[in-house]
Amino acid sequence: MNLQKIVVIGAGTMGSGIAQWFTQQSCSVELVDNSGEQLKKALASIHSSWEKLFEKKKITQEELSKMKGLLSVKMLDQVARDADLVIEAIIENLEIKKSLFTNLDQFFNPKTIISSNTSSFPITLMSEAVSDERKKRFVGLHFFNPATIMKLVEVIKAEQTDAGLCKDLYNWFESKEKKPALSKDSPGFIVNRVARNFYGEPLRIAGTDDEKKMKEIDSILREVGGFKMGPFELMDLIGIDINYSVTCSVWDAYNQEPRFAPHALQKQMVDEKRFGRKSKRGFYTYD
C-alpha cells in the first residue's frame, strides 16, 4: 500500500491532528471544512506546532518548509478526486455522516478508500450510504487525541470491507510507527467500549460537581493506578461534549445497558457549555 494523497474532512481538533500526522509522514494532505474560518484556525495551529518543533531544533528548516508545502486547506469541491484515502472526522451525527458519505462516494475515484474516524457508530451502518462497489473500500480508522502523539489507531472492518484492505492499512500504519489494532465492528470498538467504565465509575463515585473529589480520584488513578491522566482530566482534554455524545451512542447501541449509562453530571456540564479545556472550564478551570 502506498498512501500519498490524503483528504481529511473536518478541521476540528481531531481532524486537524490527523491531517498534521499524515503530513508529517510526507503525505500530501488536503484538510476540508465547510467553515473557512475554521480552516484558517486549524492551519495556523498546525503551522504553530511545527514552528515550535523547529525552534526546539527537533526539525530542520527544510523539513518545516516541506510540511507546510504538503498541507493545504480547501472546500470539498476543490480537492483532488484521485485521493488515495479520505478520512471523515466531523460531528458524531449518524444522518449527517451518511449524507456526507453518499456525496463522497459519487465524488471520488472508485479506487479511493473512504473511512470514518467515528468513536461509536458501526462502520457497516454508515457504509449503507455508499455503493456496493465502494463498500469494499469503506473502513473505520479511529485515531486518538492528540493524533500526532497517540500511537494507537483502530482499523475497523465493516461487513463488506475487503479483509485484505484492512491488513494493508494495518501494515502501512505499523510501518509509520503507529500501533494499529484490528477491531470488529461493534459499538465503541475496543477502546471506547472499555473506556466507558473508566469515565462512568468515577462519575458515579464523585456524584456531584465537587472539584475536590475529582482531584482526589484523578490523583489516585494516576499515582496508584498508573494512568497518565485521571478520568476527569482526560474528559476535559477530549471535550466533555464529545465524551458525553460517545457515551450516549454506546449506551443506545447496547440497548441502554446500565453499565454504559451516561451520568447526569456529564449532561449538566454540556448544558452549561463547560466542555473542558477548549472552553476554559470543565470539571476544572483553565487559564
C-alpha positions as CSV (number, residue, x, y, z in Angstrom):
1,M,0.0,0.0,0.0
2,N,1.3,3.5,-0.9
3,L,-0.8,6.3,0.6
4,Q,0.3,9.6,-0.8
5,K,-2.8,11.8,-1.3
6,I,-4.9,12.2,1.8
7,V,-8.1,14.1,2.3
8,V,-9.3,14.8,5.9
9,I,-12.8,16.1,6.2
10,G,-13.4,18.1,9.4
11,A,-11.0,20.7,10.7
12,G,-11.8,20.4,14.4
13,T,-9.3,19.2,17.0
14,M,-9.4,15.6,15.8
15,G,-9.4,16.3,12.1
16,S,-6.6,18.8,12.4
17,G,-4.4,16.4,14.4
18,I,-5.0,13.6,11.8
19,A,-4.1,16.0,9.0
20,Q,-0.9,17.1,10.8
21,W,0.2,13.5,11.4
22,F,-0.3,12.4,7.8
23,T,1.6,15.5,6.6
24,Q,4.5,14.5,8.9
25,Q,4.6,11.2,7.1
26,S,5.4,13.1,3.9
27,C,1.9,12.7,2.5
28,S,0.2,15.4,0.5
29,V,-2.8,16.4,2.7
30,E,-5.9,18.4,1.9
31,L,-7.9,19.5,5.0
32,V,-11.5,20.2,4.3
33,D,-14.2,22.0,6.3
34,N,-17.4,23.9,5.4
35,S,-16.2,26.8,7.5
36,G,-13.4,28.9,6.0
37,E,-12.8,30.5,9.4
38,Q,-12.2,27.0,11.0
39,L,-9.8,26.1,8.2
40,K,-7.7,29.2,8.9
41,K,-7.7,28.5,12.6
42,A,-6.7,24.9,12.0
43,L,-3.9,25.8,9.6
44,A,-2.5,28.4,11.9
45,S,-2.5,26.0,14.8
46,I,-0.7,23.2,12.8
47,H,1.9,25.7,11.5
48,S,2.5,27.0,15.0
49,S,3.0,23.4,16.3
50,W,5.6,22.8,13.6
51,E,7.3,26.2,14.2
52,K,7.7,25.2,17.9
53,L,9.4,22.0,16.8
54,F,11.7,24.0,14.6
55,E,12.5,26.4,17.5
56,K,13.4,23.4,19.7
57,K,15.6,22.1,16.9
58,K,13.5,18.9,16.5
59,I,13.0,19.5,12.8
60,T,15.1,21.4,10.2
61,Q,14.1,24.5,8.2
62,E,13.9,22.2,5.2
63,E,11.5,19.8,6.9
64,L,9.4,22.7,8.1
65,S,9.1,24.2,4.6
66,K,8.3,20.8,3.1
67,M,5.5,20.1,5.6
68,K,4.0,23.5,5.1
69,G,4.1,22.8,1.3
70,L,2.4,19.4,1.7
71,L,-0.6,20.7,3.7
72,S,-3.4,22.7,2.1
73,V,-6.9,23.7,3.3
74,K,-9.8,23.6,0.9
75,M,-13.6,23.3,0.4
76,L,-14.7,19.8,-0.6
77,D,-15.4,20.6,-4.3
78,Q,-11.8,21.8,-4.7
79,V,-9.9,18.6,-3.6
80,A,-8.3,16.0,-5.8
81,R,-10.8,13.3,-6.9
82,D,-8.0,10.7,-7.1
83,A,-7.1,10.8,-3.4
84,D,-5.7,7.5,-2.0
85,L,-7.6,7.9,1.3
86,V,-10.4,10.1,2.6
87,I,-10.9,10.3,6.4
88,E,-14.2,11.7,7.8
89,A,-13.8,13.4,11.2
90,I,-16.9,15.5,11.5
91,I,-19.7,15.8,14.2
92,E,-20.9,12.5,15.7
93,N,-24.3,12.6,14.0
94,L,-25.2,9.5,12.0
95,E,-27.5,11.0,9.4
96,I,-25.1,13.9,8.7
97,K,-22.3,11.4,8.3
98,K,-24.3,9.1,6.0
99,S,-25.3,12.1,3.8
100,L,-21.6,13.1,3.5
101,F,-20.6,9.5,2.6
102,T,-23.1,9.4,-0.2
103,N,-21.6,12.6,-1.7
104,L,-18.0,11.3,-1.2
105,D,-18.9,8.0,-2.9
106,Q,-20.1,9.9,-6.0
107,F,-17.2,12.5,-5.9
108,F,-14.1,10.4,-5.5
109,N,-12.3,7.9,-7.8
110,P,-13.6,4.3,-7.4
111,K,-10.1,3.3,-6.1
112,T,-10.2,5.9,-3.3
113,I,-10.5,4.4,0.2
114,I,-13.2,6.1,2.3
115,S,-13.0,5.9,6.0
116,S,-14.6,7.3,9.2
117,N,-12.9,8.3,12.4
118,T,-16.2,7.8,14.3
119,S,-15.9,7.0,18.0
120,S,-19.0,4.9,18.2
121,F,-21.2,4.3,15.2
122,P,-21.0,0.9,13.4
123,I,-19.0,1.1,10.2
124,T,-21.4,-1.3,8.5
125,L,-24.3,1.0,9.3
126,M,-22.5,4.0,7.8
127,S,-21.5,2.0,4.7
128,E,-25.2,1.7,3.8
129,A,-24.8,5.2,2.3
130,V,-22.3,4.1,-0.4
131,S,-22.5,1.9,-3.5
132,D,-21.9,-1.9,-3.2
133,E,-18.5,-1.5,-5.0
134,R,-17.4,1.2,-2.6
135,K,-18.4,-0.9,0.4
136,K,-15.3,-3.0,-0.3
137,R,-13.1,0.1,0.2
138,F,-15.0,1.6,3.2
139,V,-13.4,1.2,6.6
140,G,-13.2,2.6,10.1
141,L,-10.0,4.3,11.1
142,H,-10.3,5.5,14.7
143,F,-7.5,7.8,15.8
144,F,-6.9,9.1,19.4
145,N,-6.3,12.6,20.5
146,P,-3.7,14.0,20.1
147,A,-3.3,12.1,16.8
148,T,0.3,13.3,16.4
149,I,1.3,11.7,19.7
150,M,-1.1,8.8,20.4
151,K,0.2,5.7,18.7
152,L,-3.0,3.6,18.6
153,V,-5.3,3.6,15.6
154,E,-8.2,1.1,15.4
155,V,-8.7,-0.4,12.0
156,I,-12.4,-1.5,11.8
157,K,-13.7,-3.9,9.1
158,A,-17.3,-3.4,8.1
159,E,-19.4,-6.3,6.9
160,Q,-18.4,-5.9,3.2
161,T,-14.9,-4.3,3.6
162,D,-12.1,-6.2,1.8
163,A,-10.2,-8.0,4.5
164,G,-7.0,-7.5,2.5
165,L,-7.5,-3.8,2.6
166,C,-7.7,-3.8,6.4
167,K,-4.5,-5.8,6.6
168,D,-2.7,-3.5,4.1
169,L,-3.8,-0.5,6.2
170,Y,-2.6,-2.2,9.4
171,N,0.8,-2.8,7.8
172,W,1.1,0.7,6.5
173,F,0.3,2.3,9.9
174,E,2.8,-0.1,11.6
175,S,5.5,1.0,9.1
176,K,4.8,4.6,10.2
177,E,5.3,3.6,13.9
178,K,1.6,3.7,14.8
179,K,0.2,0.9,16.9
180,P,-2.7,-0.4,14.8
181,A,-5.3,-2.7,16.2
182,L,-7.8,-4.7,14.0
183,S,-11.2,-4.4,15.6
184,K,-14.5,-6.0,14.8
185,D,-17.4,-3.7,14.0
186,S,-19.1,-3.4,17.4
187,P,-20.4,-0.3,19.2
188,G,-17.4,1.6,20.7
189,F,-15.0,-0.8,19.0
190,I,-12.2,-1.7,21.6
191,V,-11.1,1.4,23.4
192,N,-14.3,3.4,23.7
193,R,-16.2,0.3,24.9
194,V,-13.6,-0.3,27.7
195,A,-13.3,3.4,28.5
196,R,-17.0,3.9,29.3
197,N,-16.3,2.4,32.8
198,F,-13.1,4.4,33.2
199,Y,-15.3,7.5,33.0
200,G,-18.6,6.2,34.3
201,E,-17.5,4.7,37.6
202,P,-15.5,7.9,38.7
203,L,-18.5,10.0,37.8
204,R,-20.7,7.8,40.0
205,I,-18.1,8.0,42.8
206,A,-17.9,11.8,42.6
207,G,-21.7,12.1,42.2
208,T,-21.8,15.8,42.1
209,D,-19.8,18.8,40.8
210,D,-17.2,18.5,43.6
211,E,-13.7,19.5,42.3
212,K,-12.0,18.3,45.5
213,K,-13.4,14.8,45.0
214,M,-12.5,14.8,41.3
215,K,-8.9,15.8,42.1
216,E,-8.7,13.0,44.6
217,I,-10.0,10.4,42.1
218,D,-7.7,11.7,39.4
219,S,-4.7,11.6,41.7
220,I,-5.4,8.0,42.9
221,L,-5.7,6.7,39.3
222,R,-2.5,8.5,38.3
223,E,-0.4,7.7,41.3
224,V,-1.7,4.3,42.3
225,G,-3.4,3.1,39.1
226,G,-0.5,4.1,36.9
227,F,-2.7,6.0,34.4
228,K,-1.0,9.0,32.7
229,M,-4.2,11.1,33.2
230,G,-7.2,10.7,35.6
231,P,-10.7,10.4,34.1
232,F,-11.8,14.0,34.8
233,E,-8.5,15.4,33.4
234,L,-9.0,13.2,30.3
235,M,-12.6,14.2,29.8
236,D,-11.6,17.8,29.9
237,L,-8.9,17.2,27.3
238,I,-11.1,15.2,25.0
239,G,-14.1,17.6,25.4
240,I,-16.9,16.7,27.8
241,D,-19.5,17.3,25.0
242,I,-17.7,14.7,22.7
243,N,-17.3,12.3,25.6
244,Y,-21.0,12.6,26.5
245,S,-22.1,12.1,22.9
246,V,-20.0,8.9,22.6
247,T,-21.3,7.6,25.9
248,C,-24.9,8.1,24.8
249,S,-24.2,6.4,21.4
250,V,-22.6,3.4,23.1
251,W,-25.4,3.2,25.7
252,D,-28.1,3.2,23.0
253,A,-26.2,0.7,20.8
254,Y,-26.2,-1.7,23.8
255,N,-29.9,-1.3,24.4
256,Q,-29.3,1.1,27.3
257,E,-27.4,-1.4,29.3
258,P,-26.9,0.2,32.8
259,R,-23.1,-0.2,32.9
260,F,-22.8,2.1,29.8
261,A,-25.3,4.7,31.1
262,P,-24.3,8.4,30.9
263,H,-24.2,10.3,34.2
264,A,-26.3,13.3,34.9
265,L,-23.2,15.3,35.7
266,Q,-22.0,14.9,32.1
267,K,-25.3,16.4,30.8
268,Q,-25.1,19.2,33.3
269,M,-21.6,20.1,32.0
270,V,-22.8,20.1,28.4
271,D,-25.9,22.1,29.2
272,E,-23.7,24.7,31.0
273,K,-21.3,24.7,28.0
274,R,-18.5,23.5,30.3
275,F,-16.7,21.4,27.7
276,G,-13.3,21.3,29.3
277,R,-10.0,22.8,28.1
278,K,-11.4,24.1,24.8
279,S,-14.0,26.3,26.7
280,K,-11.6,27.1,29.5
281,R,-13.9,25.4,32.0
282,G,-15.0,21.8,32.5
283,F,-14.5,19.7,35.6
284,Y,-11.6,22.0,36.2
285,T,-10.9,25.7,35.3
286,Y,-8.1,26.6,32.8
287,D,-6.5,30.0,32.2
